[in-house]
Amino acid sequence: MNNSASILVLIFLAITFIQSGYDKVFDWRGNVEWLKSHFSKTILKNHIPLALGLLVVLEIITGILSLVGCVELFVNGGRTFGYYGAIFSSITLIIMLLGQRLAKDYDGARTIAIYFIPSVLAVFWLS
């Protein structure tokens, strides 16, 4: 397998998740308020800060693993960190998809499905 595609997808995942986690941390209140409204009619309505905290942790772990995996793949052809970055990416996106489906936000769910495609490709390419 050519490493170029894997490196590009890992860069994509790193940027996506590091930036998303950063935004959530530095606009915590804004995100909590928006999510309370978004999930007001779901089983998550009373657990927004906890759910958001879990999501931030997963996003940061995913972004760091993807970034380190990209460097590892570029430097010595190693696939371990990138593989785990892709796995964490897929899990994080599945959790986000579940949330969007619970909120009946089908456009949001569709957007997450688009991100899921390169994530699963990375799992396949790096396994």
C-alpha positions in Angstrom: 0.0 0.0 0.0 1.3 3.4 -0.9 1.8 5.5 2.2 0.8 8.8 0.5 -2.9 8.2 0.8 -2.6 7.0 4.4 -0.5 10.1 5.3 -3.0 12.4 3.6 -6.0 10.8 5.4 -4.2 10.9 8.8 -3.4 14.6 8.3 -7.1 15.1 7.5 -8.2 13.3 10.6 -5.6 15.1 12.8 -6.8 18.5 11.6 -10.4 17.6 11.9 -10.2 16.3 15.5 -7.6 18.6 17.0 -9.5 21.7 15.7 -12.8 20.3 16.8 -11.5 19.5 20.3 -9.8 22.9 20.5 -13.1 24.7 19.6 -15.0 22.8 22.2 -12.5 23.5 25.0 -12.2 27.2 24.2 -15.9 27.8 23.8 -17.1 25.3 26.4 -20.1 27.4 27.5 -21.3 28.1 24.0 -21.1 24.5 23.1 -22.9 23.4 26.3 -25.7 25.9 25.7 -26.1 24.9 22.0 -26.0 21.2 22.8 -28.6 21.5 25.6 -31.0 22.9 23.1 -30.0 20.4 20.4 -30.5 17.4 22.7 -33.4 18.8 24.7 -35.8 16.0 23.7 -33.3 13.1 24.0 -32.0 10.9 26.8 -28.8 13.0 26.8 -30.6 16.2 27.9 -29.4 16.0 31.5 -25.9 14.8 30.6 -24.6 17.4 28.2 -21.4 18.5 30.1 -20.4 14.8 30.7 -21.1 13.8 27.1 -19.2 16.9 25.8 -16.3 16.2 28.0 -16.1 12.6 26.8 -16.3 13.8 23.2 -13.5 16.3 23.8 -11.2 13.7 25.3 -11.9 11.3 22.4 -11.4 14.0 19.8 -8.0 15.1 21.3 -6.8 11.5 21.6 -7.9 10.8 18.0 -6.2 13.9 16.7 -2.9 13.3 18.6 -2.8 9.6 17.5 -3.5 10.6 13.9 -0.8 13.3 13.9 1.8 11.0 15.6 0.7 8.2 13.2 1.3 10.5 10.2 4.8 11.3 11.4 5.6 7.7 12.3 4.4 6.6 8.8 6.4 9.3 7.1 9.6 8.7 9.1 9.9 5.0 9.3 6.8 3.4 7.6 5.3 2.4 11.0 1.5 2.1 11.1 0.7 1.6 14.8 -0.2 5.1 15.9 -2.0 5.9 12.6 -4.0 2.7 12.9 -5.1 3.5 16.4 -5.8 7.1 15.3 -8.1 5.7 12.6 -9.8 3.3 15.0 -10.4 6.1 17.5 -11.6 8.3 14.7 -14.2 5.7 13.7 -15.4 5.2 17.2 -15.6 8.9 17.9 -17.6 9.4 14.7 -20.0 6.5 15.5 -20.6 8.1 18.9 -21.3 11.5 17.2 -23.6 9.8 14.7 -25.5 8.2 17.5 -26.0 11.6 19.1 -27.2 13.2 15.8 -29.6 10.3 15.2 -31.0 10.6 18.8 -31.5 14.4 18.2 -33.2 13.5 14.8 -30.6 15.8 13.1 -30.4 13.8 9.9 -28.4 16.4 8.0 -25.8 16.4 10.8 -25.8 12.6 10.7 -25.2 12.7 7.0 -22.2 15.0 7.5 -20.7 12.6 10.0 -21.2 9.8 7.6 -19.1 11.7 5.1 -16.2 11.9 7.6 -16.6 8.3 8.4 -15.6 7.2 4.9 -11.9 8.3 5.1 -11.8 7.2 8.7 -12.7 3.6 7.7 -10.4 3.7 4.7 -7.6 4.6 7.0 -8.4 1.7 9.2 -8.3 -0.6 6.2 -5.1 0.8 4.7 -3.2 0.8 8.0 -4.3 -2.6 9.3 
